[in-house]
Amino acid sequence: MIKEEKGQSIVEMALLLPILLLLLVGIFDLGRVLYTNIHLHLATQETVRLGGLGASDEEMTQFAKDYIHIGDVTLLEVTINPDEGHRVPGEYVTVALEYPIEFFTPFVSKLIPSTFKMNTNSTIRVE
């Protein structure tokens, strides 16, 4: 007795395709989050370096927004502590950057809040 098995591969593909697509989008999201973290970390280091050399808060904020190339720069939050009026040579200045990330992967948005905020900070001594 000969059995017809022509539709077997189509059924198997239909069962596995959603899982493969979910893995692909998850890998894409993970790469995007890692890239954003590294880019924000580098931007924070470069921005705090300007603060250590005596740049004003406006110059540092503008530099950070010009340096970032990961999306909408208006969403970038720059926090500088202490502000330029209280910075003295020999003390430390800290710059913190915060940028929201939205995930593309289904089900991840159910586990993690819809806008996950990526935070980086860096400190340097004022010259």
C-alpha positions as CSV (number, residue, x, y, z in Angstrom):
1,M,0.0,0.0,0.0
2,I,1.5,3.4,-1.1
3,K,0.7,6.5,1.0
4,E,0.6,10.0,-0.4
5,E,3.0,12.3,1.4
6,K,3.0,15.3,-0.9
7,G,1.7,17.8,1.7
8,Q,3.9,16.7,4.6
9,S,6.6,19.3,4.0
10,I,4.1,22.1,3.7
11,V,2.5,21.2,7.0
12,E,5.9,21.0,8.7
13,M,6.9,24.4,7.3
14,A,3.6,25.9,8.5
15,L,4.3,24.7,12.0
16,L,7.9,25.8,12.2
17,L,7.7,29.2,10.3
18,P,6.2,31.2,13.2
19,I,8.9,30.0,15.5
20,L,11.7,30.8,13.0
21,L,10.3,34.3,12.4
22,L,10.0,34.9,16.1
23,L,13.6,33.9,16.6
24,L,14.7,36.1,13.7
25,V,12.9,39.2,15.0
26,G,14.2,38.5,18.5
27,I,17.8,38.4,17.2
28,F,17.2,41.6,15.4
29,D,15.9,43.3,18.6
30,L,18.8,42.0,20.6
31,G,21.3,43.4,18.1
32,R,19.5,46.7,18.1
33,V,19.5,47.0,21.9
34,L,23.2,46.1,22.1
35,Y,24.1,48.6,19.4
36,T,22.1,51.3,21.1
37,N,23.8,50.6,24.4
38,I,27.3,50.8,22.9
39,H,26.5,53.9,21.0
40,L,25.0,55.7,24.0
41,H,28.0,54.6,26.1
42,L,30.4,56.1,23.6
43,A,28.3,59.3,23.3
44,T,28.3,59.6,27.1
45,Q,32.1,59.3,27.3
46,E,32.7,61.9,24.5
47,T,30.2,64.3,26.1
48,V,31.6,64.1,29.6
49,R,35.1,64.7,28.1
50,L,33.8,68.1,26.9
51,G,32.5,68.8,30.4
52,G,35.9,68.0,31.9
53,L,37.5,70.5,29.5
54,G,35.1,73.3,30.6
55,A,32.3,73.2,28.0
56,S,28.9,74.6,29.0
57,D,25.8,72.6,29.6
58,E,24.3,73.8,26.3
59,E,27.4,72.8,24.3
60,M,27.5,69.4,25.9
61,T,23.8,68.7,25.3
62,Q,24.1,69.8,21.6
63,F,27.2,67.7,21.2
64,A,25.4,64.6,22.6
65,K,22.4,65.2,20.3
66,D,24.7,65.7,17.2
67,Y,26.7,62.5,18.1
68,I,23.7,60.2,18.5
69,H,22.6,58.5,15.2
70,I,20.2,55.8,16.5
71,G,16.8,57.4,15.9
72,D,14.9,60.4,17.0
73,V,17.3,62.7,18.9
74,T,14.5,64.7,20.4
75,L,13.8,61.6,22.6
76,L,17.4,61.7,24.1
77,E,17.5,63.0,27.7
78,V,20.8,64.5,28.8
79,T,21.5,65.0,32.5
80,I,24.6,66.9,33.6
81,N,25.5,67.0,37.3
82,P,26.6,69.4,38.7
83,D,25.5,72.2,36.4
84,E,28.0,74.6,34.9
85,G,27.6,77.1,37.7
86,H,28.8,74.7,40.4
87,R,31.6,73.0,38.5
88,V,35.1,73.8,39.8
89,P,38.5,72.4,38.7
90,G,39.4,69.2,40.6
91,E,35.8,68.1,41.2
92,Y,33.9,65.6,39.1
93,V,31.2,66.1,36.4
94,T,28.8,63.3,35.5
95,V,26.8,63.0,32.3
96,A,23.9,60.6,32.0
97,L,22.1,59.8,28.7
98,E,18.7,58.1,28.5
99,Y,17.0,56.9,25.3
100,P,13.7,54.9,25.0
101,I,13.7,51.7,23.0
102,E,10.6,49.9,21.6
103,F,10.8,46.2,20.8
104,F,9.6,44.7,17.6
105,T,9.4,41.1,18.9
106,P,5.8,40.0,19.8
107,F,5.4,38.8,23.4
108,V,8.5,40.8,24.6
109,S,6.4,43.9,24.9
110,K,4.1,42.0,27.2
111,L,7.1,41.1,29.5
112,I,8.9,44.4,29.3
113,P,7.2,47.8,29.4
114,S,6.4,49.3,26.0
115,T,9.2,51.8,26.2
116,F,12.3,50.4,27.7
117,K,14.7,53.3,28.7
118,M,18.4,52.6,28.0
119,N,20.6,54.5,30.5
120,T,24.3,55.2,30.4
121,N,26.5,57.6,32.5
122,S,30.1,58.6,32.8
123,T,32.1,60.7,35.2
124,I,35.4,62.7,34.7
125,R,37.4,65.2,36.7
126,V,37.1,68.8,35.7
127,E,40.4,70.2,34.4
